[in-house]
Amino acid sequence: MVFEEPEAHLYPETQSDIVELIGLLANLYHNQIIIITHSPYILPPFNNLYICSSSR
């Protein structure tokens, strides 16, 4: 899945919700994710999701 600037026109809280949704879909369908972003709110939640999923 490729997402180009998923944070566009969204508040930081909503950006976190988008991250959770993208992560859920990626895990559900076992897809890789490519994200192009300028937002400091997008990558840290993905790091947390990655750490949680790799520790299982």
NUNUNU-934744 format. One line per field, with one value per atom (N, C-alpha, C, O): x negated, y, z negated; residue in one letter; atom name; residue number from 0. Coordinates in pm, whole numbers. Layout:
REM residues N
X = [X:...]
Y = [Y:...]
Z = [Z:...]
code = [A:...]
site = [CA:...]
pos = [NUM:...]
REM end
This chain:
REM residues 56
X = [-84:0:-90:-192:-52:-127:-34:78:-83:-8:-94:-204:-44:-118:-52:62:-126:-83:58:151:73:205:248:364:154:186:246:285:254:299:435:532:439:561:623:743:542:594:526:408:601:544:456:475:361:270:342:299:450:523:580:577:632:688:577:599:459:346:312:281:318:293:398:366:523:629:603:625:556:525:412:416:312:200:252:211:340:395:473:462:551:628:537:559:435:342:268:251:225:158:247:203:372:468:488:487:506:525:401:411:284:160:144:103:174:164:271:245:389:500:474:502:419:395:249:213:165:22:-47:-119:-23:-82:-196:-203:-285:-387:-328:-233:-385:-336:-449:-561:-419:-510:-434:-324:-494:-428:-522:-639:-469:-541:-476:-356:-554:-495:-595:-717:-542:-621:-580:-631:-489:-431:-513:-548:-544:-611:-516:-560:-386:-287:-260:-191:-312:-281:-377:-331:-506:-602:-613:-621:-614:-625:-517:-550:-390:-291:-318:-292:-369:-403:-517:-517:-615:-724:-669:-712:-575:-514:-440:-449:-364:-292:-388:-362:-499:-598:-662:-678:-697:-759:-662:-701:-535:-436:-414:-401:-409:-383:-503:-487:-624:-743:-775:-855:-714:-741:-650:-664:-558:-466:-531:-467]
Y = [-116:0:124:127:222:347:460:472:544:659:782:789:879:1003:1110:1150:1156:1259:1233:1310:1123:1093:1195:1198:1279:1378:1507:1595:1518:1642:1686:1611:1806:1872:1804:1817:1732:1666:1719:1756:1724:1761:1646:1532:1677:1572:1451:1337:1472:1359:1269:1146:1330:1253:1181:1072:1241:1176:1045:945:1048:925:819:700:860:766:703:584:785:734:631:528:659:565:431:326:434:310:234:112:305:241:179:65:254:201:79:-21:86:-27:-149:-261:-127:-237:-304:-427:-224:-279:-354:-460:-299:-365:-500:-597:-506:-632:-732:-852:-682:-769:-836:-955:-760:-813:-848:-883:-839:-873:-796:-854:-666:-580:-497:-470:-458:-360:-221:-203:-123:14:106:96:194:302:432:453:518:644:759:759:857:981:1086:1114:1145:1237:1344:1324:1457:1563:1584:1672:1502:1520:1450:1333:1520:1454:1366:1295:1370:1291:1155:1072:1131:1007:895:784:918:809:751:628:829:766:662:557:686:580:453:343:468:350:273:150:344:277:195:82:251:178:55:-51:68:-46:-154:-273:-113:-210:-286:-408:-212:-276:-374:-484:-335:-424:-549:-658:-534:-651:-742:-863:-688:-775:-846:-939:-803:-869:-990:-1058:-1016:-1130:-1260:-1365]
Z = [0:0:0:-69:77:85:44:93:-48:-95:-79:-133:-5:11:-75:-51:-172:-267:-324:-300:-398:-455:-560:-601:-603:-706:-650:-726:-519:-456:-511:-507:-560:-609:-731:-754:-810:-929:-1055:-1053:-1164:-1293:-1344:-1303:-1433:-1483:-1542:-1521:-1614:-1673:-1564:-1576:-1460:-1349:-1272:-1220:-1266:-1202:-1274:-1210:-1406:-1483:-1453:-1446:-1436:-1400:-1264:-1245:-1170:-1036:-1044:-977:-1128:-1146:-1197:-1147:-1294:-1347:-1241:-1232:-1161:-1055:-949:-907:-906:-807:-863:-793:-987:-1050:-1060:-1036:-1096:-1106:-970:-961:-867:-733:-685:-623:-713:-671:-741:-678:-869:-942:-899:-889:-874:-835:-701:-684:-606:-471:-446:-334:-549:-539:-426:-345:-422:-320:-375:-495:-286:-320:-300:-224:-370:-362:-320:-370:-228:-191:-217:-164:-300:-334:-302:-340:-231:-205:-294:-280:-385:-481:-523:-516:-566:-627:-773:-840:-819:-952:-1059:-1044:-1169:-1281:-1362:-1453:-1330:-1405:-1342:-1401:-1223:-1152:-1187:-1219:-1183:-1199:-1340:-1351:-1447:-1581:-1611:-1665:-1579:-1605:-1523:-1571:-1401:-1322:-1386:-1386:-1442:-1512:-1628:-1650:-1702:-1813:-1766:-1827:-1655:-1601:-1554:-1573:-1494:-1446:-1563:-1559:-1666:-1782:-1847:-1887:-1858:-1919:-1836:-1890:-1705:-1620:-1610:-1592:-1620:-1609:-1740:-1741:-1850:-1977:-2002:-2103:-1912:-1929:-1899:-1908]
code = [M:M:M:M:V:V:V:V:F:F:F:F:E:E:E:E:E:E:E:E:P:P:P:P:E:E:E:E:A:A:A:A:H:H:H:H:L:L:L:L:Y:Y:Y:Y:P:P:P:P:E:E:E:E:T:T:T:T:Q:Q:Q:Q:S:S:S:S:D:D:D:D:I:I:I:I:V:V:V:V:E:E:E:E:L:L:L:L:I:I:I:I:G:G:G:G:L:L:L:L:L:L:L:L:A:A:A:A:N:N:N:N:L:L:L:L:Y:Y:Y:Y:H:H:H:H:N:N:N:N:Q:Q:Q:Q:I:I:I:I:I:I:I:I:I:I:I:I:I:I:I:I:T:T:T:T:H:H:H:H:S:S:S:S:P:P:P:P:Y:Y:Y:Y:I:I:I:I:L:L:L:L:P:P:P:P:P:P:P:P:F:F:F:F:N:N:N:N:N:N:N:N:L:L:L:L:Y:Y:Y:Y:I:I:I:I:C:C:C:C:S:S:S:S:S:S:S:S:S:S:S:S:R:R:R:R]
site = [N:CA:C:O:N:CA:C:O:N:CA:C:O:N:CA:C:O:N:CA:C:O:N:CA:C:O:N:CA:C:O:N:CA:C:O:N:CA:C:O:N:CA:C:O:N:CA:C:O:N:CA:C:O:N:CA:C:O:N:CA:C:O:N:CA:C:O:N:CA:C:O:N:CA:C:O:N:CA:C:O:N:CA:C:O:N:CA:C:O:N:CA:C:O:N:CA:C:O:N:CA:C:O:N:CA:C:O:N:CA:C:O:N:CA:C:O:N:CA:C:O:N:CA:C:O:N:CA:C:O:N:CA:C:O:N:CA:C:O:N:CA:C:O:N:CA:C:O:N:CA:C:O:N:CA:C:O:N:CA:C:O:N:CA:C:O:N:CA:C:O:N:CA:C:O:N:CA:C:O:N:CA:C:O:N:CA:C:O:N:CA:C:O:N:CA:C:O:N:CA:C:O:N:CA:C:O:N:CA:C:O:N:CA:C:O:N:CA:C:O:N:CA:C:O:N:CA:C:O:N:CA:C:O:N:CA:C:O:N:CA:C:O:N:CA:C:O:N:CA:C:O]
pos = [0:0:0:0:1:1:1:1:2:2:2:2:3:3:3:3:4:4:4:4:5:5:5:5:6:6:6:6:7:7:7:7:8:8:8:8:9:9:9:9:10:10:10:10:11:11:11:11:12:12:12:12:13:13:13:13:14:14:14:14:15:15:15:15:16:16:16:16:17:17:17:17:18:18:18:18:19:19:19:19:20:20:20:20:21:21:21:21:22:22:22:22:23:23:23:23:24:24:24:24:25:25:25:25:26:26:26:26:27:27:27:27:28:28:28:28:29:29:29:29:30:30:30:30:31:31:31:31:32:32:32:32:33:33:33:33:34:34:34:34:35:35:35:35:36:36:36:36:37:37:37:37:38:38:38:38:39:39:39:39:40:40:40:40:41:41:41:41:42:42:42:42:43:43:43:43:44:44:44:44:45:45:45:45:46:46:46:46:47:47:47:47:48:48:48:48:49:49:49:49:50:50:50:50:51:51:51:51:52:52:52:52:53:53:53:53:54:54:54:54:55:55:55:55]
REM end
